[in-house]
Amino acid sequence: MTAFMPLSYNLFLVAGSLAMAVFASYVSFDMARRVRTSQRGIGLAWWAAGSLVMGTGIWAMHFMGMQALELPIPIGFSRGLPFVSWVAAVAASGVALELASRKRLDNARILLGAVAMGGGIIAMHYLGMAAMGMSPGITWDVPLVALSVLVSFLASALALLIFRLLRQVERPRRTGYQLAASFVFALGICGTHYLGMAAASFAVGSVCLTADELGGPGLQTAVAMIAGGLLVVTLLTSILDARLQRAARRAAHSMHESNARLQAANAELQQRAFADPLT
């Protein structure tokens, strides 16, 4: 019978990965509104930026969760597969935002989007696990792997369903609902990740062939700072864009009212002149 190494988790990094997932989810919901409400050209720019930011945030959560795993041997990651896993996260985010921009988000589109998003998140996770380069390879608990796939699909479907419901929430109450929705979606993402981690067992005597490549506290800090900074800048830009759009709408409404008053005054003067031509 195969003996497996004991493993534990750095709870600080686990909490950090959950916080990153909540923040990325919140920004993602905000991006989805920008893509939907903007003009086509601007909306396309928001879609591209949103896909990059959302995917990077989800990937950063995954990477921090990977770094939280502690084994009695040095651990590292190959240089190529983490990049491929990041591409998978960005692609899944692009699908989600494209669907969110549709005027009609029916159940069929939610189902299709859940399959695409869930597949991207699962690919991101298991490509990241493969980047550990373990020898002998990781032993997988198949039922837990299947459960992680199911949770990924359900979390993706729930995210799209929540966004459809958020469309009906008025702006003063939207922030609270969006924050609650972000927490729910983040739990789904983290559930997928940590179920996938729980499905992995490492045989005693295994070695990490990539231990000398990517890894270490410095990389953890760099990933968290870069992803967090990107999310902050994107959120602030989105907030500024929303305020500018509201200001433009108020200015347009005010100009329309002024024009209406001028037209009414002009019509009144013409009526008076016609009624009393001697004046």
Solvent accessible surface area in square Angstrom, and as a share of the most:
residue,aa,sasa,rsa
1,M,244,1.09
2,T,79,0.46
3,A,63,0.49
4,F,85,0.36
5,M,15,0.07
6,P,104,0.66
7,L,69,0.34
8,S,57,0.37
9,Y,64,0.24
10,N,51,0.26
11,L,139,0.69
12,F,167,0.70
13,L,16,0.08
14,V,40,0.23
15,A,60,0.47
16,G,22,0.21
17,S,0,0.00
18,L,53,0.27
19,A,61,0.47
20,M,17,0.08
21,A,1,0.00
22,V,28,0.16
23,F,58,0.24
24,A,0,0.00
25,S,2,0.01
26,Y,40,0.15
27,V,1,0.00
28,S,7,0.04
29,F,12,0.05
30,D,9,0.05
31,M,0,0.00
32,A,5,0.04
33,R,45,0.17
34,R,19,0.07
35,V,14,0.08
36,R,96,0.35
37,T,79,0.46
38,S,19,0.12
39,Q,140,0.62
40,R,222,0.81
41,G,55,0.53
42,I,89,0.45
43,G,7,0.07
44,L,116,0.58
45,A,63,0.49
46,W,25,0.09
47,W,83,0.29
48,A,53,0.41
49,A,42,0.32
50,G,0,0.00
51,S,7,0.04
52,L,77,0.38
53,V,5,0.03
54,M,9,0.04
55,G,0,0.00
56,T,17,0.10
57,G,0,0.00
58,I,8,0.04
59,W,37,0.13
60,A,0,0.00
61,M,0,0.00
62,H,2,0.01
63,F,9,0.04
64,M,16,0.07
65,G,0,0.00
66,M,6,0.03
67,Q,21,0.09
68,A,0,0.00
69,L,11,0.05
70,E,80,0.36
71,L,22,0.11
72,P,88,0.55
73,I,39,0.20
74,P,104,0.65
75,I,43,0.22
76,G,0,0.00
77,F,4,0.02
78,S,23,0.15
79,R,160,0.58
80,G,45,0.43
81,L,59,0.29
82,P,11,0.07
83,F,125,0.52
84,V,68,0.39
85,S,0,0.00
86,W,61,0.21
87,V,68,0.39
88,A,18,0.14
89,A,1,0.01
90,V,30,0.17
91,A,59,0.46
92,A,7,0.06
93,S,0,0.00
94,G,6,0.06
95,V,56,0.32
96,A,7,0.05
97,L,4,0.02
98,E,64,0.29
99,L,10,0.05
100,A,4,0.03
101,S,33,0.21
102,R,90,0.33
103,K,186,0.79
104,R,162,0.59
105,L,6,0.03
106,D,34,0.17
107,N,107,0.55
108,A,72,0.55
109,R,69,0.25
110,I,15,0.08
111,L,104,0.52
112,L,119,0.59
113,G,0,0.00
114,A,0,0.00
115,V,89,0.51
116,A,39,0.30
117,M,5,0.02
118,G,5,0.05
119,G,41,0.39
120,G,13,0.12
121,I,5,0.03
122,I,27,0.14
123,A,40,0.31
124,M,3,0.01
125,H,1,0.00
126,Y,44,0.17
127,L,51,0.25
128,G,5,0.05
129,M,1,0.00
130,A,57,0.44
131,A,1,0.00
132,M,1,0.00
133,G,23,0.22
134,M,22,0.10
135,S,44,0.28
136,P,80,0.51
137,G,51,0.49
138,I,29,0.15
139,T,65,0.38
140,W,91,0.32
141,D,61,0.31
142,V,110,0.63
143,P,98,0.62
144,L,50,0.25
145,V,37,0.21
146,A,57,0.44
147,L,76,0.38
148,S,0,0.00
149,V,68,0.39
150,L,90,0.45
151,V,34,0.20
152,S,0,0.00
153,F,57,0.24
154,L,95,0.47
155,A,7,0.06
156,S,0,0.00
157,A,22,0.17
158,L,70,0.35
159,A,7,0.05
160,L,6,0.03
161,L,64,0.32
162,I,23,0.12
163,F,6,0.03
164,R,64,0.23
165,L,96,0.48
166,L,9,0.05
167,R,58,0.21
168,Q,140,0.62
169,V,20,0.11
170,E,121,0.54
171,R,131,0.48
172,P,115,0.72
173,R,138,0.50
174,R,51,0.19
175,T,83,0.48
176,G,48,0.46
177,Y,106,0.40
178,Q,3,0.01
179,L,98,0.49
180,A,60,0.47
181,A,7,0.05
182,S,0,0.00
183,F,98,0.41
184,V,63,0.36
185,F,5,0.02
186,A,0,0.00
187,L,87,0.43
188,G,14,0.13
189,I,3,0.02
190,C,11,0.07
191,G,24,0.23
192,T,2,0.01
193,H,4,0.02
194,Y,48,0.18
195,L,42,0.21
196,G,0,0.00
197,M,3,0.02
198,A,60,0.46
199,A,0,0.00
200,A,4,0.03
201,S,33,0.22
202,F,4,0.02
203,A,13,0.10
204,V,95,0.54
205,G,61,0.59
206,S,3,0.02
207,V,80,0.46
208,C,12,0.07
209,L,125,0.62
210,T,13,0.07
211,A,35,0.27
212,D,140,0.72
213,E,73,0.33
214,L,46,0.23
215,G,30,0.29
216,G,31,0.29
217,P,105,0.66
218,G,57,0.55
219,L,48,0.24
220,Q,37,0.16
221,T,74,0.43
222,A,40,0.31
223,V,16,0.09
224,A,30,0.23
225,M,136,0.61
226,I,119,0.61
227,A,2,0.02
228,G,16,0.15
229,G,34,0.33
230,L,59,0.29
231,L,1,0.00
232,V,66,0.38
233,V,93,0.54
234,T,12,0.07
235,L,29,0.14
236,L,109,0.54
237,T,64,0.37
238,S,0,0.00
239,I,70,0.36
240,L,104,0.52
241,D,29,0.15
242,A,16,0.12
243,R,146,0.53
244,L,110,0.55
245,Q,46,0.21
246,R,56,0.21
247,A,45,0.35
248,A,62,0.48
249,R,142,0.52
250,R,154,0.56
251,A,58,0.45
252,A,62,0.48
253,H,109,0.49
254,S,60,0.39
255,M,127,0.57
256,H,128,0.57
257,E,71,0.32
258,S,40,0.26
259,N,68,0.35
260,A,49,0.38
261,R,151,0.55
262,L,124,0.62
263,Q,127,0.56
264,A,63,0.49
265,A,50,0.39
266,N,78,0.40
267,A,46,0.35
268,E,82,0.37
269,L,111,0.55
270,Q,112,0.50
271,Q,126,0.56
272,R,149,0.55
273,A,58,0.45
274,F,179,0.74
275,A,85,0.66
276,D,62,0.32
277,P,109,0.68
278,L,174,0.87
279,T,132,0.77
